[in-house]
Structure formats: structure tokens, C-alpha cells
Amino acid sequence: MNHIHSAIFALLAGATTLLSAQPIPPDIQKAAEEQAVNLCSTCHGPRGISTSPEFPILAAQRTGYLAAQIDAFRKQTRAEKDAHDFMWGIAGRLDEKIITGIAAYYATQTPAPGRTDDPTLAAKGKELFDKGVSDRGIPACATCHGANGEGIADFPRLAGQHAKYVAKQLTYIQTLTRAAPVMHGIVKDLTPSEIQALATYVQSK
């Protein structure tokens, strides 16, 4: 087992949600949902299904992952240009309880439907997603993201996500524009065509 596989299994074994085991107080949840409806929906669409591929779909996203990302924007530790331009100012006004409530709200929304206009490319992406490329040390994406791209523990849901957004994030991680050390080790050797195939496949799910 190489160091990438070891890191993946360590993360899977130790993944814990940012959410407290305690229920979110109703007043906090109500305030969080108002933020989601009145603020977040401007870019991310009603109930978290954005129409622009510049903005990720949040509907049915894993709660712990989404809370962690919003918190990273708040702390400015996610520093790619899009994070700086769109999310730093917004997330900086949120506290941890509201962040938890927003993540919980989106986790309960209906997922975006799969869609593709290139079944052949999606099929190539499925092969990579399901099996990886063992002779290049690239593990199967399904290991952490689930057999259907639904996410596991705090690893994000990819199913139904905009292909353009997924490809952009993989490229950001590959080029160290977005800090994600474990993911960088996994995707650093993917070719641009492989990234596009994976992105096309997960959008189709």
C-alpha cells in the first residue's frame, strides 16, 4: 500500500464531522436557513442547485465537508481567487453555529439530477472513478467519494456537480492553487483529458 492509499484510509478511519452531536437549536437553524435562502441562493440557486457552473451545487452535500469549507473561507485558509472574490467577505460574517446550520440545511435538500451531453467521455470518467490507474499510483475516486459519487463521511458528494466546477477545482488542487495535500497527491498526475472525463462523469450521476 503506497503513502497515498495509507493517507486515504487514515482519513476514512478518522473522519469526524464538525457538527456537534447535539441537535441544532431551532432558533439557530431558522437563522441559518434564512441566510441560505436570502444570501447563499443568490449564487448557489434555490435550495442549493445553482444554474451557473461557476458556483458549486450545494444540495445534498455532505454536512461535515460543507461546514469545513465554509469555515475555511471564514478563516481565509482557502485562498484561491474564487474563494477570495466570492466567499471571504460572506463567510467572514458567519459564526460557527450558523455555519453548522447552513450545512445541515443544504444536506437535506434534494440532489441535482445527473446530466451529460457526452456519454462517451462520461464512460471514460467512470473507468477512472471506479478503478483509478494502479500503474500510476492513482486510486479509485470511489474509495472516498462513494460508489455513486455520493460522498463518504466528510468526503464530499460529487454526484450531479457541475463538470466545469469539478474540473476547475481538480486543476486548482493539482497546481497547488487550492491547498489540499492528500488530494494533490492523488490528482497530481492526472492529464487534462482525464480531469475532464472525471468531471463529465460525476456530473452525469
C-alpha positions in Angstrom: 0.0 0.0 0.0 1.6 3.3 -1.0 1.6 6.5 1.1 -1.4 7.9 -0.8 -3.5 4.9 0.0 -2.4 4.9 3.6 -3.4 8.6 3.9 -6.8 7.8 2.4 -7.5 5.0 4.8 -6.3 7.1 7.8 -8.6 9.8 6.8 -11.5 7.4 6.3 -10.8 5.9 9.7 -10.5 9.3 11.5 -13.1 11.4 9.6 -15.3 13.2 12.0 -18.0 15.7 11.4 -17.7 19.3 12.5 -21.3 19.1 13.7 -21.9 18.7 17.4 -23.7 15.5 18.4 -26.3 17.8 20.0 -29.3 18.9 17.9 -29.1 22.4 16.4 -31.3 24.8 18.4 -34.4 25.7 16.4 -33.7 29.4 16.5 -30.1 28.9 15.2 -31.4 26.5 12.4 -34.1 29.1 11.5 -31.5 31.8 11.2 -29.2 29.6 9.2 -31.9 28.7 6.8 -32.8 32.4 6.3 -29.1 33.0 5.4 -29.2 30.2 2.9 -32.4 31.3 1.3 -31.7 35.1 1.3 -28.0 35.2 0.8 -26.5 31.9 -0.4 -29.2 31.3 -3.0 -28.1 34.4 -4.9 -25.2 32.4 -6.3 -26.0 28.8 -5.4 -29.6 28.8 -6.5 -32.8 27.9 -4.8 -32.3 25.0 -2.4 -28.7 24.8 -3.4 -28.9 23.9 -7.1 -27.1 26.6 -9.0 -27.6 27.3 -12.7 -24.1 28.8 -13.3 -21.2 26.3 -13.3 -19.1 29.0 -11.8 -20.8 28.3 -8.4 -21.0 24.8 -6.9 -24.2 22.9 -6.3 -24.7 22.6 -2.5 -27.9 20.5 -2.4 -27.3 17.1 -0.7 -23.7 18.0 0.0 -22.1 16.2 3.0 -22.7 18.2 6.1 -19.2 18.0 7.6 -17.5 18.8 4.3 -19.6 21.8 3.6 -19.2 23.1 7.2 -15.5 22.7 6.9 -15.3 24.6 3.6 -17.4 27.5 4.8 -15.2 27.6 7.9 -12.1 27.6 5.7 -13.5 30.6 3.8 -14.2 32.3 7.1 -10.7 31.8 8.3 -9.3 32.6 4.8 -7.4 29.3 4.6 -9.0 28.6 1.3 -7.3 31.2 -0.7 -7.8 30.6 -4.4 -9.0 33.6 -6.3 -12.6 32.5 -6.4 -12.6 32.0 -2.7 -11.2 35.4 -2.2 -13.5 37.1 -4.6 -16.8 35.5 -3.6 -16.6 33.8 -0.2 -14.2 35.5 2.1 -16.4 38.5 2.8 -19.6 36.5 3.1 -18.2 33.7 5.3 -16.4 36.2 7.5 -19.7 37.4 8.8 -20.9 33.9 9.9 -20.3 32.2 13.2 -19.7 28.5 13.8 -23.3 27.8 14.8 -24.8 29.5 11.7 -22.2 27.7 9.5 -23.3 24.4 11.0 -27.0 25.2 10.4 -26.4 26.2 6.8 -24.5 23.0 6.1 -27.3 21.0 7.8 -29.9 22.8 5.7 -28.2 22.0 2.4 -27.5 18.4 3.4 -31.3 17.8 3.5 -32.1 19.2 0.1 -32.9 17.1 -3.0 -29.8 16.4 -5.1 -29.3 17.8 -8.5 -30.2 15.4 -11.3 -27.4 13.9 -13.3 -26.9 15.3 -16.8 -24.4 14.8 -19.7 -24.1 15.6 -23.4 -21.1 13.4 -23.9 -21.8 9.8 -22.8 -18.6 8.5 -24.3 -16.4 10.9 -22.2 -18.6 10.1 -19.1 -17.9 6.4 -19.7 -14.1 7.1 -19.7 -14.5 9.1 -16.5 -16.4 6.2 -14.9 -13.5 3.9 -15.5 -11.1 6.3 -13.8 -13.6 6.9 -10.9 -14.3 3.3 -10.3 -10.8 1.8 -10.8 -8.2 4.6 -10.7 -4.9 3.9 -12.6 -2.9 1.4 -10.5 0.3 1.6 -12.5 0.4 5.3 -12.0 -0.5 5.2 -8.3 -3.9 6.9 -8.8 -6.5 5.3 -6.5 -10.2 4.9 -7.4 -12.2 8.1 -6.6 -15.0 5.8 -5.3 -12.8 4.9 -2.3 -13.5 8.2 -0.6 -16.4 9.7 -2.7 -18.6 6.6 -2.7 -19.6 4.2 -5.5 -22.1 6.6 -6.9 -20.3 9.8 -6.0 -22.5 10.4 -3.0 -19.6 11.1 -0.6 -18.5 9.1 2.4 -18.2 10.5 5.9 -16.9 14.1 5.4 -15.6 13.4 1.9 -17.7 15.5 -0.5 -20.5 14.5 -2.7 -19.5 14.8 -6.3 -22.6 13.3 -8.0 -24.5 15.9 -10.0 -21.9 18.6 -9.5 -21.2 21.0 -12.5 -18.5 19.4 -14.6 -16.9 22.8 -15.2 -16.6 23.4 -11.5 -15.2 20.0 -10.7 -12.6 20.3 -13.5 -11.6 23.7 -12.2 -11.2 22.5 -8.6 -9.2 19.5 -9.6 -6.9 21.8 -11.6 -6.6 24.2 -8.7 -5.6 21.3 -6.4 -3.2 19.8 -9.0 -1.4 23.2 -9.4 -1.4 23.9 -5.6 -3.7 26.9 -6.2 -6.0 25.3 -3.6 -4.4 23.7 -0.7 -5.5 20.0 -0.3 -2.4 18.0 0.4 -3.9 14.5 0.2 -5.9 15.2 -2.9 -2.9 16.8 -4.5 -1.1 13.5 -4.2 -4.0 11.7 -5.8 -4.6 14.1 -8.7 -1.2 15.5 -9.5 -0.6 13.1 -12.4 -4.0 13.3 -14.0 -3.9 14.6 -17.5 -6.2 17.4 -18.6 -8.3 14.9 -20.6 -8.6 12.6 -17.6 -9.7 15.5 -15.4 -12.4 16.4 -18.0 -13.6 12.8 -18.2 -13.9 12.5 -14.4 -15.8 15.9 -14.2 -18.1 14.8 -17.0 -18.8 11.5 -15.3 -19.6 12.9 -11.9 -22.0 15.5 -13.4 -23.8 12.6 -15.0 -24.5 10.8 -11.8 
